[in-house]
Amino acid sequence: MADWSIDSPCCVVTWITLALLDQSKKAFPASGTVPMRRLAFWVGSEELRAVRAKTLAIQMIATFVEVAKAVYEKGNTAANRKAALEAVQAALLEGDSTMADLAARNNEHFLFLGEAP
């Protein structure tokens, strides 16, 4: 499991975003170990979860960029936007992966407010 810290912008923004999107109601300290299969979108068939994961990934990325003012780690290009979407969606579909792992994946693709390039 990746590090989970209130001092890490990627952790805080991931947690707040999932809370805003009604995926988890857990307090920050207990959220790092929450597996993806415990998020609200994780219901139904595998095909339905894939659609929900893509939708959630799109919503998360929009929140990162438009609300949290994150920027793409390697620049705002079509290729980088596509890579970020695919990475977030894939992370969401890893049922045993934790919220801390998702935050680490997000951190690979975004610079969050307060992070230097």
Backbone hydrogen bonds, N-H to C=O, Kabsch-Sander energy under -0.5 kcal/mol:
donor,donor_aa,acceptor,acceptor_aa,energy
8,S,5,S,-1.6
12,V,8,S,-2.3
13,V,9,P,-2.8
14,T,10,C,-1.9
15,W,11,C,-2.6
16,I,12,V,-2.8
17,T,13,V,-2.5
18,L,14,T,-2.4
19,A,15,W,-2.1
20,L,16,I,-3.0
21,L,17,T,-2.0
22,D,19,A,-1.8
23,Q,18,L,-3.1
24,S,18,L,-0.8
30,A,27,A,-0.7
31,S,27,A,-0.7
31,S,28,F,-1.7
32,G,28,F,-0.7
34,V,31,S,-1.7
36,M,94,E,-0.5
36,M,97,S,-2.6
37,R,95,G,-2.0
38,R,35,P,-2.2
39,L,36,M,-2.0
40,A,23,Q,-1.3
42,W,39,L,-1.6
43,V,41,F,-2.3
49,R,45,S,-2.6
50,A,46,E,-1.9
51,V,47,E,-1.7
52,R,48,L,-2.7
53,A,49,R,-3.0
54,K,50,A,-2.1
55,T,51,V,-2.4
56,L,52,R,-2.8
57,A,53,A,-2.7
58,I,54,K,-2.4
59,Q,55,T,-2.2
60,M,56,L,-3.0
61,I,57,A,-2.6
62,A,58,I,-2.2
63,T,59,Q,-2.2
64,F,60,M,-2.9
65,V,61,I,-2.6
66,E,62,A,-2.9
67,V,62,A,-0.5
67,V,63,T,-1.7
68,A,63,T,-2.5
70,A,64,F,-3.1
71,V,111,L,-2.2
73,E,109,H,-2.8
75,G,72,Y,-1.4
77,T,75,G,-1.7
81,R,77,T,-2.6
82,K,78,A,-2.4
83,A,79,A,-2.4
84,A,80,N,-2.3
85,L,81,R,-2.3
86,E,82,K,-2.6
87,A,83,A,-2.2
88,V,84,A,-2.7
89,Q,85,L,-2.6
90,A,86,E,-2.4
91,A,87,A,-2.3
92,L,88,V,-2.3
93,L,89,Q,-1.5
94,E,91,A,-1.2
95,G,93,L,-1.3
97,S,94,E,-1.8
99,M,31,S,-0.5
99,M,34,V,-1.5
100,A,32,G,-1.9
102,L,98,T,-2.3
103,A,99,M,-2.5
104,A,100,A,-2.1
105,R,101,D,-2.2
106,N,102,L,-2.7
107,N,103,A,-2.3
108,E,104,A,-1.0
108,E,105,R,-0.7
109,H,105,R,-0.6
109,H,106,N,-1.3
110,F,106,N,-1.6
111,L,71,V,-3.2
112,F,110,F,-0.6
113,L,68,A,-0.6
115,E,112,F,-2.6
